[in-house]
């Protein structure tokens, strides 16, 4: 079955960096556009960034443009999110999923930006 395992989160100071990874299985990863989403406490889940099946970034939320970079490695069925210049408002649980057709959600990875 479709499965996503997110990793790489943690506690970081404002201005710091993290690199998230998403290991996908149970479907043909290389042909699907993918996306990172996040959900902050008390808020709806929101789209952070998306990427085409061939590795071209297609969307970034306005609040992360210029700071976050989405990428993927189809040979490893893995997607990444490089997050730089982190801000306290980036604190959330980050999830990966298929873009526009999300399947079962994984556990996510917690990102906390705090001094």
Residue pairs with C-beta under 8 A, 6 or more apart in sequence:
1 26
1 104
2 24
2 25
2 26
2 27
2 98
2 103
2 104
3 24
3 25
3 26
3 104
3 106
4 22
4 23
4 24
4 95
4 96
4 97
4 104
4 105
4 106
5 22
5 23
5 106
5 107
6 20
6 21
6 22
6 94
6 95
6 96
6 106
6 107
6 108
6 109
7 20
7 21
7 22
7 23
7 109
8 18
8 19
8 20
8 21
8 109
9 18
9 20
9 93
9 94
9 109
9 110
9 111
9 112
10 18
10 110
10 111
10 112
11 112
11 114
12 18
12 86
12 111
12 112
12 113
13 113
13 114
13 115
14 86
14 87
14 88
14 113
14 114
14 115
15 85
15 86
16 86
16 113
17 82
17 83
17 84
17 85
17 86
18 83
18 86
18 111
19 80
19 81
19 82
19 83
20 36
20 80
20 81
20 83
20 94
20 109
20 111
21 78
21 79
21 80
22 34
22 36
22 78
22 79
22 80
22 81
22 96
22 106
23 76
23 77
23 78
24 34
24 77
24 78
24 79
24 96
25 77
27 98
27 103
29 74
29 77
30 53
30 74
30 77
31 53
32 53
32 98
32 99
33 50
33 51
33 52
33 53
33 58
33 98
33 99
33 100
34 50
34 51
34 72
34 79
34 96
34 97
34 98
34 99
35 47
35 48
35 49
35 50
35 51
35 59
35 96
35 97
35 98
35 99
35 100
36 47
36 48
36 49
36 50
36 70
36 79
36 81
36 94
36 95
36 96
37 45
37 46
37 47
37 48
37 94
37 95
37 96
37 97
37 102
38 45
38 46
38 48
38 90
38 92
38 93
38 94
38 95
38 111
39 45
39 46
39 92
39 93
39 95
39 108
40 89
40 91
40 92
41 92
43 92
45 95
46 61
47 59
47 61
48 60
48 61
48 64
48 68
48 81
48 94
49 57
49 59
49 60
49 61
49 64
49 68
49 70
49 81
50 57
50 58
50 59
50 70
50 99
51 57
51 58
51 70
51 71
51 72
51 79
51 99
52 58
53 74
55 71
55 72
55 74
57 69
57 70
57 71
58 99
60 68
60 70
63 89
64 83
64 90
67 83
67 84
67 85
67 86
68 81
68 82
68 83
68 84
69 81
69 82
69 84
70 79
70 80
70 81
70 82
71 79
71 80
71 82
72 78
72 79
72 80
73 79
73 80
79 96
81 94
83 90
83 111
86 111
86 113
87 113
88 113
88 114
89 113
90 111
90 113
91 111
91 112
91 113
91 114
92 111
93 108
93 109
93 110
93 111
94 108
94 109
94 110
94 111
95 105
95 106
95 108
96 106
97 103
97 105
97 106
